[in-house]
Amino acid sequence: MKHLIDPTDLTYEEINDIIALAEDIISHRENYSERCKGKKLATLFYEPSTRTRLSFTAAMMELGGNVLGFSDARSSSVSKGETVEDTVRVVGCFADIIAMRHHIEGAPLAALEVSNVPIINAGDGSHSHPTQTLTDLLTIKRELGHLDNLTIGFCGDLRFGRTVHSLIKAMSRYKGTRVILIAPDELRLPDYIKHDVCEGNNIEYREVNSMEEVMSELDVLYMTRVQKERFLDEDDFDSIKDSFILDNQKLKTAKEKMAILHPLPRVNEILKEVDTDPRAAYFRQVENGKFVRMALICRLLDWKNDTTHSMPIYRDTNIDSTLYRCPNQKCICNNENVEPRFHKADNGTVRCFYCETKAR
């Protein structure tokens, strides 16, 4: 059975197939209005969401299916102490496919190990957000016409920005990708992404301190907000929250055919004056999210019993778990009764199976 927990769960061909299907849905919406008639999507949202939750709901409804679930875990048996694994076992009795967002990293991965229906990771802490990645890929394709040979600037919170981590992983599949990382020292991209993903896939990358110095090089500018909810110390947040703000002045040296993306919500990192710039694609990006989730739901249901579309064996977990521990207090193995597991990256580093944090 196929699940989507991380962008690397999809092959290059599967990603392109989903994007192509999304484009066909956009062009021929009437052909898909009963595509999922009689099917049910469960949305299990342990963390607040506007765009992602409503996008999944709208996607399933426009496919002719039904939606059940919760948008606040306090209204479910989670408030009584029910684990992620037990919740998924129960919900799998009522639904054909599950979309899960969780503040605990690795929760969707733990869920798939006991699930009898496809699991879609709708965001797990600061770890991964693969459906936003599919949204981003579709948007870039529609805005620029291709996904190869692009220079992408990621700006803002690259440390906690799960959408950044996921998109870099996905773009590693496409030839000629160059990555420019624009962030304050406190919010630099995690080492495992730089080393395992960028260097591991021979992606050219560099780190800079301002967007102005690289603006003329960019085909895509991916803006992110500094996420207050990821900080334990409010003073740390206040010291860097206004680090990078995009305005019309900074865009004067940008390419005429550049795309400005943002996973939203924004706070003040993109001024409203930029909204009318034709290169501002972030609201078109939102609608693309609905279409790509429609395509993803269709394909995961199609592939449910298709052995040619199975999960990759991408993490060797044949490591003695008694020798290591995961130091990430936001990992599922440190929050629920989930057995710690570890894998060895290509460079020999031992990492947590669930959240990819370097083990100790």
WOQUIVEN-V382054 format. One record per residue. N is the residue number from 1. BURIAL is # if it has 9 or more other ideal C-beta (glycine too) atoms within 8 Angstrom, else .. Layout:
((N/BURIAL) (N/BURIAL))
This chain:
((1/#) (2/#) (3/#) (4/#) (5/#) (6/#) (7/#) (8/.) (9/#) (10/#) (11/.) (12/.) (13/.) (14/#) (15/#) (16/.) (17/#) (18/#) (19/#) (20/.) (21/#) (22/#) (23/#) (24/#) (25/#) (26/.) (27/.) (28/.) (29/#) (30/.) (31/.) (32/#) (33/#) (34/.) (35/#) (36/#) (37/.) (38/.) (39/#) (40/#) (41/#) (42/#) (43/#) (44/#) (45/#) (46/#) (47/.) (48/.) (49/#) (50/.) (51/#) (52/#) (53/#) (54/#) (55/#) (56/#) (57/#) (58/#) (59/#) (60/#) (61/#) (62/#) (63/#) (64/#) (65/#) (66/.) (67/#) (68/#) (69/#) (70/#) (71/.) (72/.) (73/#) (74/.) (75/.) (76/#) (77/.) (78/#) (79/.) (80/.) (81/.) (82/.) (83/.) (84/#) (85/#) (86/.) (87/#) (88/#) (89/#) (90/#) (91/#) (92/#) (93/.) (94/.) (95/#) (96/.) (97/#) (98/#) (99/#) (100/#) (101/#) (102/#) (103/.) (104/#) (105/#) (106/#) (107/#) (108/#) (109/#) (110/#) (111/#) (112/#) (113/.) (114/.) (115/#) (116/.) (117/#) (118/#) (119/#) (120/#) (121/#) (122/#) (123/#) (124/#) (125/#) (126/#) (127/#) (128/#) (129/#) (130/#) (131/#) (132/#) (133/#) (134/#) (135/#) (136/#) (137/#) (138/#) (139/#) (140/#) (141/#) (142/.) (143/#) (144/#) (145/.) (146/.) (147/.) (148/.) (149/.) (150/#) (151/#) (152/#) (153/#) (154/#) (155/#) (156/#) (157/#) (158/#) (159/#) (160/.) (161/#) (162/#) (163/#) (164/#) (165/#) (166/#) (167/#) (168/#) (169/#) (170/#) (171/#) (172/#) (173/.) (174/#) (175/.) (176/.) (177/#) (178/#) (179/#) (180/#) (181/#) (182/#) (183/#) (184/#) (185/.) (186/.) (187/#) (188/#) (189/#) (190/.) (191/.) (192/#) (193/#) (194/#) (195/#) (196/#) (197/#) (198/#) (199/#) (200/#) (201/.) (202/.) (203/#) (204/.) (205/#) (206/.) (207/#) (208/#) (209/.) (210/.) (211/#) (212/.) (213/.) (214/#) (215/#) (216/.) (217/.) (218/#) (219/#) (220/#) (221/#) (222/#) (223/#) (224/#) (225/#) (226/#) (227/#) (228/.) (229/.) (230/.) (231/#) (232/.) (233/.) (234/.) (235/.) (236/#) (237/#) (238/.) (239/.) (240/#) (241/#) (242/.) (243/#) (244/#) (245/.) (246/#) (247/#) (248/#) (249/.) (250/#) (251/#) (252/.) (253/.) (254/#) (255/.) (256/.) (257/.) (258/#) (259/#) (260/#) (261/#) (262/#) (263/#) (264/.) (265/.) (266/#) (267/.) (268/.) (269/#) (270/#) (271/#) (272/.) (273/.) (274/#) (275/.) (276/.) (277/#) (278/.) (279/#) (280/#) (281/#) (282/#) (283/.) (284/#) (285/#) (286/#) (287/.) (288/#) (289/#) (290/#) (291/#) (292/#) (293/#) (294/#) (295/#) (296/#) (297/#) (298/#) (299/#) (300/#) (301/#) (302/.) (303/#) (304/#) (305/.) (306/.) (307/.) (308/.) (309/.) (310/.) (311/.) (312/.) (313/.) (314/.) (315/.) (316/.) (317/.) (318/.) (319/#) (320/.) (321/#) (322/.) (323/.) (324/#) (325/.) (326/#) (327/.) (328/#) (329/.) (330/#) (331/#) (332/#) (333/#) (334/.) (335/.) (336/#) (337/.) (338/#) (339/.) (340/#) (341/#) (342/#) (343/#) (344/#) (345/#) (346/.) (347/.) (348/.) (349/#) (350/#) (351/#) (352/#) (353/#) (354/#) (355/#) (356/.) (357/#) (358/#) (359/#) (360/.))
